[in-house]
């Protein structure tokens, strides 16, 4: 009778024979080659090891993951300060001064102002910007009053700003694509056909709620900075610097652990006085227990060690500064954020000023391209579905490199000083008064001919 609990004799596992002419050894080689190919393909898609080093697998040697998922990015972002800065600093600067929406349609401007106030639009745009940098995309769930379930499309015009209940920025881990348009003849080819929302998914702040439901793409606005191929999938901002971020964690963690262990002053005891030790055999036999109790009791200040000499084990910790900055510079290069900005280091006024201006210049470009595209995607969605009236509009961003009032006055003062020196030396001045006023940020004064004052007063009356 067959006994399912009977232990089977151990037999050596043999590779399946795929052909009578192929033996077990050849079959093993074929299977290994297939598995290796599968591994390479999955890593190529997920940004894994490139196998450039034919003698070593450096990812394996250094402890780097072969492929990265949203969970990797999320945990790095939530638990490591430098990764958090890489994710949040560009959005923080991008949205600290939201764009001004201009239009000749007064009704549109009025309704848009109400929308901004009702749903905290700029705060939500800031939030979804951070979320899309963690994963390969993020989605804004547009909750509207249309008496339909989320998996149904929006097939009729909504009734103005009052129709929108809430907009929810979601991480990639909360919003999964479960069906895609696969027909190349379709207009929406390769775009999502249906999403699934998981309230307890990675990135959720309400893990106690496990509600899951489908959402139609009509109710989602996708935001993805690096999705430059017409799809929704971009690249996580943590993918390129991930290995160096791991190295930084090792250096910081190793340094802290090393200091902790070194400061604990581990003690070793060396037998010096054999006679004293021989006379206290009973005490020595219990010495380990007594010493453990002494270590735990913080009120005791001394312990008797008959025939033993105590020595503290100490080690000199290597200064990790060079290793730390090597990894930090790679993080800065891959994230396009200067190292002085990532850690707030002020090595010199000139260097930090140049780094800041270079970074602000890149943020200006980011605003004009990505910031404008993502904001227009939101506004156009609202126009399409009747939240806002149809209108032509444009976004105007404030120049982050614009001089402050103090800097403008300092430049105007330097121009006036140059003029004064040239005048005293008998030369023509270099700058006109209008140029100096413009540099200082003041409007040009119009020249008024004698007698024109009375004419202007009559016109005003």
C-alpha positions in Angstrom: 0.0 0.0 0.0 1.2 3.5 -0.8 2.3 5.4 2.3 2.6 9.1 1.6 4.6 9.6 4.8 7.2 7.0 4.1 10.6 8.4 3.7 12.1 7.9 0.2 15.6 6.9 -0.3 17.8 9.8 -1.4 18.6 9.7 -5.0 20.8 12.0 -7.0 18.7 14.4 -9.1 19.4 14.0 -12.8 18.8 16.5 -15.5 15.9 15.5 -17.8 16.9 14.0 -21.1 15.6 16.2 -23.9 17.0 14.1 -26.7 18.3 10.5 -26.9 21.5 11.8 -28.4 22.1 14.2 -25.5 23.4 12.9 -22.3 22.9 14.1 -18.7 26.0 16.4 -18.7 25.0 18.0 -22.0 21.4 18.5 -20.7 22.7 20.2 -17.6 24.8 22.6 -19.7 21.7 23.4 -21.8 19.5 24.1 -18.8 22.2 26.2 -17.1 22.5 28.2 -20.3 18.8 28.8 -20.5 18.6 29.8 -16.9 21.5 32.2 -17.3 19.9 33.7 -20.4 16.6 34.2 -18.5 18.5 35.9 -15.7 20.4 38.2 -18.0 17.1 39.2 -19.8 15.3 40.0 -16.5 18.3 42.0 -15.3 18.6 43.9 -18.6 14.9 45.0 -18.2 15.3 45.8 -14.5 18.6 47.6 -14.6 20.6 44.7 -13.2 24.2 43.6 -13.5 25.6 44.1 -17.0 28.1 41.1 -16.9 30.9 43.4 -18.2 33.4 41.8 -15.8 33.8 38.3 -17.2 35.8 37.1 -14.1 33.6 38.4 -11.3 30.0 39.1 -10.5 30.6 42.4 -8.7 27.0 42.7 -7.7 27.3 39.4 -5.9 30.7 40.3 -4.5 29.5 43.7 -3.2 26.1 42.6 -2.0 24.1 44.6 -4.5 20.7 43.2 -5.5 20.6 41.7 -9.0 17.4 43.5 -9.9 15.4 46.3 -8.2 11.7 46.6 -7.5 9.5 49.3 -6.2 9.9 47.8 -2.7 13.6 48.4 -2.9 13.2 52.0 -3.8 10.5 52.6 -1.3 12.5 51.2 1.6 15.6 53.1 0.7 13.6 56.3 0.4 11.9 55.8 3.8 14.9 54.7 5.8 17.9 56.7 4.5 18.2 60.4 4.7 20.4 60.9 1.6 17.9 58.9 -0.5 15.1 61.0 0.9 16.9 64.2 -0.2 17.5 62.8 -3.7 13.7 62.1 -4.0 12.3 65.2 -2.4 14.6 68.1 -3.0 13.9 68.7 -6.7 10.1 68.7 -6.2 10.5 70.9 -3.1 12.3 73.6 -5.2 10.1 73.1 -8.2 6.8 73.7 -6.4 7.9 76.2 -3.8 6.6 78.9 -6.2 3.8 77.4 -8.2 3.1 78.6 -11.8 0.7 81.4 -12.6 -2.1 80.3 -14.9 -3.0 83.1 -17.4 -5.9 83.2 -19.7 -8.1 85.8 -21.4 -11.2 83.8 -20.3 -12.2 85.3 -17.0 -14.6 82.5 -16.2 -11.9 80.0 -16.6 -9.6 81.9 -14.2 -12.3 82.2 -11.7 -13.2 78.5 -11.8 -9.5 77.5 -11.7 -9.0 79.6 -8.6 -11.9 77.8 -6.9 -10.4 74.4 -8.0 -7.0 75.2 -6.6 -8.6 76.1 -3.2 -11.0 73.2 -3.1 -8.6 70.4 -3.8 -5.3 72.0 -2.7 -4.0 71.5 -6.2 -0.5 72.7 -5.8 0.1 70.7 -2.6 -1.2 67.6 -4.5 1.1 68.3 -7.5 4.0 68.5 -5.1 3.0 65.2 -3.5 2.6 63.3 -6.8 6.0 64.7 -8.1 7.7 63.1 -5.1 5.8 59.8 -5.6 6.7 59.5 -9.3 10.4 59.9 -8.4 10.3 56.9 -6.1 8.9 54.5 -8.6 8.6 54.3 -12.4 5.3 56.3 -12.3 2.7 57.7 -10.0 -1.0 58.2 -10.5 -3.5 60.9 -9.4 -6.9 59.2 -8.6 -9.6 61.7 -9.6 -12.6 61.0 -7.4 -15.7 62.6 -8.9 -19.4 62.7 -8.3 -20.9 60.8 -11.2 -22.7 57.9 -9.4 -20.5 55.3 -11.0 -18.0 52.8 -9.7 -14.3 53.4 -10.2 -13.9 50.7 -12.8 -16.4 52.4 -15.1 -15.3 55.1 -17.6 -16.4 58.7 -17.4 -18.7 58.9 -20.5 -20.5 62.2 -19.8 -19.6 65.8 -18.9 -19.4 66.6 -15.2 -21.0 69.6 -13.6 -18.1 72.0 -12.9 -15.8 72.3 -9.9 -18.4 71.0 -7.5 -18.3 67.6 -9.3 -14.8 66.7 -8.0 -14.6 65.3 -4.5 -10.9 64.6 -4.0 -7.6 63.9 -5.9 -5.4 61.3 -4.4 -1.7 61.0 -5.4 -0.7 57.3 -5.4 2.6 55.4 -5.5 3.3 52.8 -8.1 3.0 50.2 -5.3 -0.6 51.3 -4.7 -1.6 51.5 -8.3 -0.9 48.5 -10.5 -1.5 48.0 -14.2 -3.5 44.8 -14.6 -4.6 45.1 -18.2 -3.0 46.8 -21.2 -4.1 47.7 -24.7 -2.2 45.2 -26.8 -3.6 45.8 -30.3 -1.0 47.9 -32.3 -3.9 49.3 -34.4 -5.5 51.0 -31.3 -4.9 54.6 -30.5 -4.1 53.6 -26.9 -1.7 50.8 -27.8 0.6 49.9 -25.0 -1.3 52.1 -22.5 -3.1 50.8 -19.4 -6.6 49.4 -20.0 -7.4 48.9 -16.3 -5.7 49.6 -12.9 -6.0 48.0 -9.6 -5.8 50.1 -6.4 -4.6 48.5 -3.2 -5.0 50.7 -0.2 -2.5 48.6 1.8 0.0 48.5 -1.0 3.6 49.5 -0.7 3.6 53.3 -0.1 0.3 53.4 1.7 0.1 55.2 5.1 -3.0 53.2 6.0 -1.8 49.6 6.1 -4.8 48.6 8.3 -7.2 49.1 5.3 -6.9 46.3 2.8 -9.5 47.5 0.4 -8.8 46.6 -3.2 -10.7 47.7 -6.3 -10.3 48.4 -10.0 -10.0 51.9 -11.5 -10.6 52.8 -15.1 -7.9 54.9 -16.8 -10.4 57.7 -17.3 -10.1 58.4 -13.6 -6.3 58.4 -13.4 -3.8 61.1 -14.4 -0.4 59.4 -14.8 2.7 61.4 -13.9 6.1 60.0 -14.9 9.2 62.2 -15.5 11.2 59.8 -17.6 8.4 58.3 -19.6 9.7 59.6 -22.9 8.5 56.8 -25.2 4.8 57.5 -25.1 4.1 55.0 -22.3 3.7 55.5 -18.6 6.8 53.8 -17.4 9.8 55.9 -16.5 12.8 55.3 -14.3 13.1 55.6 -10.5 15.3 58.4 -9.4 17.0 56.0 -7.0 17.9 53.3 -9.6 21.1 54.9 -10.9 22.5 55.8 -7.4 21.1 52.7 -5.6 24.4 50.8 -5.3 26.3 53.9 -4.0 23.4 54.6 -1.5 23.9 51.0 -0.2 27.6 51.7 0.2 26.8 54.9 2.1 24.5 53.0 4.4 27.3 50.4 5.0 29.8 53.1 5.8 27.5 55.0 8.2 26.3 51.8 9.8 29.7 50.3 10.1 31.2 53.5 11.5 28.4 53.6 14.2 28.8 50.0 15.1 32.6 50.2 15.2 32.5 53.2 17.5 29.9 51.4 19.7 31.9 48.3 20.1 35.2 50.2 20.6 33.7 52.4 23.3 32.4 49.3 25.1 36.1 48.5 26.0 36.0 44.7 25.9 38.2 43.3 28.7 40.5 40.3 28.6 42.2 38.8 31.8 45.7 37.5 31.8 47.0 35.1 34.5 50.0 36.8 36.2 50.2 35.5 39.8 49.8 31.7 39.8 50.2 31.5 43.6 47.3 33.9 44.2 45.2 32.2 41.6 45.9 28.7 43.2 44.7 30.0 46.5 41.4 31.3 45.1 40.3 28.4 42.9 36.7 28.6 44.1 36.5 32.4 43.3 38.2 31.9 39.9 35.7 29.1 39.0 32.9 31.6 39.5 34.8 34.5 38.0 32.9 34.7 34.7 29.5 34.9 36.5 30.9 37.5 38.9 32.2 39.6 36.1 29.0 39.4 34.1 27.1 40.6 37.2 29.7 43.4 37.7 29.2 44.5 34.0 25.4 44.6 34.5 25.5 46.4 37.8 26.3 50.1 37.1 26.5 50.9 40.8 29.6 48.8 41.4 32.9 50.6 40.7 35.4 47.7 41.2 36.0 44.0 41.1 38.7 41.8 42.6 40.6 39.7 40.2 43.0 37.4 42.1 46.1 36.6 40.1 44.7 38.2 36.9 45.6 41.3 35.0 42.9 43.1 33.1 43.5 44.6 29.7 41.2 46.6 27.5 40.9 45.5 23.8 41.1 48.5 21.6 41.2 49.0 17.9 41.9 52.1 15.7 39.0 52.8 13.4 39.8 53.7 9.9 38.6 57.2 8.9 35.8 56.5 6.4 35.7 60.0 5.0 37.3 59.3 1.6 35.1 56.2 1.1 32.0 58.2 2.1 32.6 61.0 -0.3 33.5 58.7 -3.2 30.0 57.1 -2.9 28.4 60.5 -2.3 29.9 62.0 -5.5 28.5 59.1 -7.5 25.0 59.7 -5.9 25.4 63.4 -6.8 26.4 62.6 -10.4 23.6 60.2 -11.0 20.9 62.4 -9.4 22.2 65.6 -10.9 22.1 67.3 -7.4 25.4 68.8 -6.2 26.9 67.0 -3.2 27.1 70.3 -1.3 23.3 70.5 -1.6 22.6 66.9 -0.8 24.3 67.1 2.6 24.2 70.8 3.2 28.0 71.2 3.2 29.5 74.6 2.9 33.1 74.0 1.7 33.4 77.5 0.3 31.2 80.4 -0.5 32.1 80.5 -4.2 31.8 76.7 -4.7 28.4 76.5 -2.9 27.1 79.6 -4.8 28.1 78.1 -8.2 26.5 74.8 -7.2 23.3 76.5 -6.2 23.0 78.5 -9.4 23.7 75.4 -11.5 21.0 73.5 -9.6 18.5 76.3 -9.8 19.2 76.5 -13.6 18.3 72.8 -13.9 15.2 73.3 -11.9 14.1 76.1 -14.1 14.4 73.7 -17.1 12.6 71.0 -15.1 9.7 73.5 -14.5 9.4 74.5 -18.1 9.3 70.9 -19.3 8.1 68.4 -16.7 6.3 70.9 -14.4 4.4 72.4 -17.3 3.5 69.0 -18.8 2.2 67.5 -15.5 0.3 70.6 -14.7 -1.3 70.8 -18.1 -2.2 67.1 -17.9 -4.2 67.9 -14.8 -5.9 71.0 -16.2 -6.6 69.4 -19.6 -8.2 66.5 -17.7 -10.5 68.9 -15.9 -11.4 70.7 -19.1 -12.1 67.4 -20.9 -14.5 66.1 -18.3 -16.3 69.4 -17.6 -14.7 70.4 -14.3 -13.3 73.6 -15.9 -14.7 75.5 -18.9 -12.8 75.2 -22.2 -10.3 77.9 -22.7 -6.8 78.7 -24.0 -4.3 79.2 -21.2 -0.6 79.3 -20.4 1.6 78.7 -17.4 4.2 81.3 -16.3 6.9 80.2 -13.9 8.9 82.6 -11.9 12.6 82.6 -12.7 14.5 81.1 -9.8 17.7 82.8 -10.9 16.2 86.2 -10.9 18.2 88.7 -8.8 16.9 89.7 -5.4 16.2 93.3 -4.6 19.4 93.6 -2.7 21.4 92.2 -5.6 19.7 94.5 -8.0 20.5 97.6 -5.9 24.2 96.4 -5.5 24.6 96.1 -9.2 23.0 99.5 -9.8 25.4 101.0 -7.2 28.4 99.5 -9.0 27.2 101.0 -12.3 26.8 104.4 -10.7 30.3 104.1 -9.1 31.8 103.3 -12.6 30.0 106.3 -14.1 31.3 108.5 -11.3 34.9 107.4 -11.8 34.7 107.9 -15.6 33.1 111.4 -15.2 35.8 112.5 -12.8 38.5 111.4 -15.2 36.9 113.4 -18.0 35.5 110.5 -19.9 31.9 109.8 -21.0 29.8 107.8 -18.6 29.3 104.1 -19.4 25.7 103.7 -18.4 22.6 105.9 -18.9 20.4 106.7 -16.0 17.6 104.6 -17.5 19.8 101.5 -17.6 20.8 102.0 -13.9 17.1 102.3 -12.9 16.2 99.2 -14.9 19.1 97.3 -13.2 17.8 98.4 -9.8 14.3 97.1 -10.7 12.6 100.5 -11.1 10.5 101.6 -14.1 11.7 104.1 -16.5 10.6 107.8 -15.8 8.9 109.4 -18.8 10.2 112.8 -19.8 7.5 115.5 -19.5 7.9 118.7 -21.5 7.3 122.1 -19.7 3.6 122.9 -19.8 2.5 119.3 -20.3 1.7 119.0 -16.6 -1.4 121.2 -17.0 -2.5 119.2 -20.0 -2.3 115.9 -18.1 -4.2 117.4 -15.2 -7.0 118.5 -17.5 -7.1 115.1 -19.1 -7.4 113.4 -15.7 -10.3 115.7 -14.8 
